[in-house]
Amino acid sequence: MLTQCIRGGDEDRKPGWVLRFRYDPDTIEKLKTCVPHTQREWRANKMEWWVSENYEYILMEFFSNFDALAHQQMPMF
């Protein structure tokens, strides 16, 4: 289950999702298997993942709360 999911770019400013979730080796392995390394990055200093928006459908499959966190949040401002 995701603990954080916000829109954000990678180091080259490609659009995607910044994710945080509890450590789960199975989920991490699935992510690495289903999302090419050029479309994801692990940010060890922040303990978060970036995944390209092109793989949103994979995130919806992996995380039951992805839609709630990503699309149904009310804008803060």
Protein Blocks (a to p, Z undefined) as FASTA:
>chain_A
ZZbdcddddfkopacddddddddfklmmmmmmmmcfklgccdfknopacddfklmmmmmm
mpmklmmmmmmpccfZZ
